[in-house]
Amino acid sequence: PEIYTITANAGEGGSITPSGEIIINQGSTRTYAITAEDNYQISDVIVDATSIGAVTSYTFNNVTANHTISVTFTPPQSIALNKPAYCEPNDENYIDPIPSNANDDDGSNNSFWLGIVYPKWWEVDLGCEYDISKIVIRNYVEQAPHYYQYEIFASSDSVNYLKIVEKKNTEYAKDEGDSYSVNITARFLKVNMILNSNYPGVHISDFKVYGVPHISTWTGD
């Protein structure tokens, strides 16, 4: 029988199985499984230059020609993006802080919340309870190496808080921020910024949260 080639590849954030080039006999069938990594989602699947959407599998039936299949992935949107944010007022004689700068769509030094003099707290209201799996916090990154220390707390009622993250080491601030895997159900996340090794002010330039809406298992009496 005639033989054909199917070429499969996946971008950053996931995989396709099998991958690479495989040889297949005429009339055969081959199924491909598509899997996104944690904190990514399938963006699109392209088969022979045609989009078929964000599917998790695809089957070539009765193969009679060469084929290609490729997958792209994207990270999900932060559930903290542009949600209401609050913070502790700055000390007298310092500029007023802008809490929304910490969870807007600019994840660089161009937009940041500044609390001065430390310690200062910053908080975001996600709007409802989420099952949270990951938090990424980025502090202000400067050419002169410096580090921040902080704690992150979670709450469902903005009254009772549980500490879920603590950074007390001297690891320097970096562009990609600090990433933490967590397993918590909460609506409010509060960051208590404790220290900046180079400056009396503390900064959050980006605060991202990943999770899904919490579905209560309560069914009544």
N, C-alpha and C positions, 0 to 999 in steps of 0.2 A: 504493500500500500504506500501511497504518498505520505511524506512526513512534513510537519509544519512546526514553526517556532512560535511560542507565546512568551512575550517579554513582560515581566511585571516589576514595578518598582514603587517604593513608598517614600514620601518626604519625611522630614523631621516630625516626630511626635507620634509615631505609630509604625505598624508593620503590615505587610501582606504576605500570605503564605499559600503556595510557595512563592519565592522571590527569584529575580533574575530570569535567565533564559531556560526554558525547558523544551524538549522535543516531544511532539505528540503525533500519534498516527492519525491519518485521515479517518473521519467519522467518530473519533473518540470524544469523550467528555472530560472536562477538568473544572473543578470548583476552586475558587480562591476565597480565603478567609481574611477579613480586614479587621484589625484591632487597633484601637487608639490607646496610647499610654495614659497613665494617670494625669489628670488636669489638661488633657487634650481631647478634642473631638474630631470626628471625620468631617472634613469640609466638602470634598467632592471626589468622585471616582470617574476617571476618564477611560473609556474603552474605545480603542480605534479612533481617537480624536473626538469622541462624542461624550458629553457629560451624561451620566446616569444617576447623579445625585449622591447623597451621603449614605450609601448602602453598606452593610456589614459583610456581605458575601456576593459573589458573582460567579455564574457558571457559563462556560463556553460549551455549547452543545453541538454535536455533529460537526466537528471542526473540519473545514475544507479550505482554510487559508491561514496565513500568518496573522497574529493578533498582538496588540499591546494593551496593557492595563496599568494605570498609574493612580496613585492616591495622594491627596494632600490633606494635611491636618492643621487645625488651628487651636490655640489655647482658648478655653471658654472665657467669657467676659467675667471680670471680677464682680461679685454681688455687692461689693461696697462702693462701686463706681457711682459718684455723684449722689450718694445717699447723705441724709442730713448728718452733719458733723458738728461737734462741740468741743470746747477746750477751756482750760483754766485761764483766767485773764493774766496778762503779763504784768510784771511788777511795775510800779510807778516809774515814770520817765522813759519807758520803752514803748515802741509802737504796738498798736493793737494787733493781735494775731489773726490770721485768716484760716480757720480750721478746714474749710473746704479745699484748700490748696493741697491737702495731704491725700485726698481721694478723688481728685479730678482725673482727666484723661492724659495729663502730662506727667510722665514718670521720670522726669529729669530734674536737674537742679533749677530749671527755669521756673518751677512752681513748687513751693514748699510751705509748710506750717512751721512757724518759729515760736517756741516757748522760751521765755527768758524772765528771770533767772531760774535755772533748774533747781529742784525737780518741778516738772509741769506735766499735766495729764492732757490727753486728747482722746476723743471718743466718737464712734460712728454708730448710728442707729440703722440697722439693716431693714427695718420696716416690719419684719415678721421673723419668726424663728426659722433658722436654717440648721441643717445637719452639716457642719463645717468640717472640711477635710484638710484644708491647707491655708496658711497665711503667709504672705510675703510682705515684709516691711523694708523700705529703702530709706536710709538716712542721707543727709547731705554729704556728697562725696567731693573732697577737695584734693588738690595736688599734694599738700602736706598731709601725710598719713595721720589719721586720728580714729578714735573709736567711740562708740556710744554704749551705754548700758541702760537696760529698760526691762519692764515687765508688761505682759499682756494679760488682761483679765476678760472673762466672758460672763454674760448675765442674760437672763430672760426677762427680767423685770426692772432693770436699772437700779436695783436696790441691793440684791445679793449677788456678789461677784466671786468667781473662782479663777485663781491664777492658772493659766494654761501654758504660758511661755515665760522664760526668764533668760536674759542675756547678761551675764556678769563677767564675761571674759574680756580680753583686750584685742579681739579680732578687729582689724580695721574695716571701716565702712567701704562698701564696694558697689559698683554700678548695678549689678544684678540684685542687690539687696540680700536680706537674710530670709531664708525659706524654712517654714516649720510645718511638718505634718501633724495634724491634730485630729481629735475625734470628740467633738463637742456639739451640743445643740444649744444655740444662743441667738439672741436678737441684737444685743449690744456687745461691742468690743471696745475695751478701754486700754490705752497704752499709757503707762506711767513712765515717762522719760526721766531717768535718774541722773545721767552723766553724759557730758561731752568732754573728751580728754583735752581739747584745745580751745574751748570757748565756753562762756557762761550760759549760752543759749543752746537749746536742743531742737533738732529738726526732724520732721518726717516729710520726705518729698514724694513718697508713694506708699500707699497701704492697700494691698489687694487681698481679697478673701474669696475662697472657692468652696462651693457647697451646693446643696439642693434644698428646696423648701422642706421643712419638717412636716410630716404627716402624722397626726396623733393617732395612737392605737386605741384610744378610749372610745368605747361604743355605747356607753350609758348603762343604766341598770338592767 
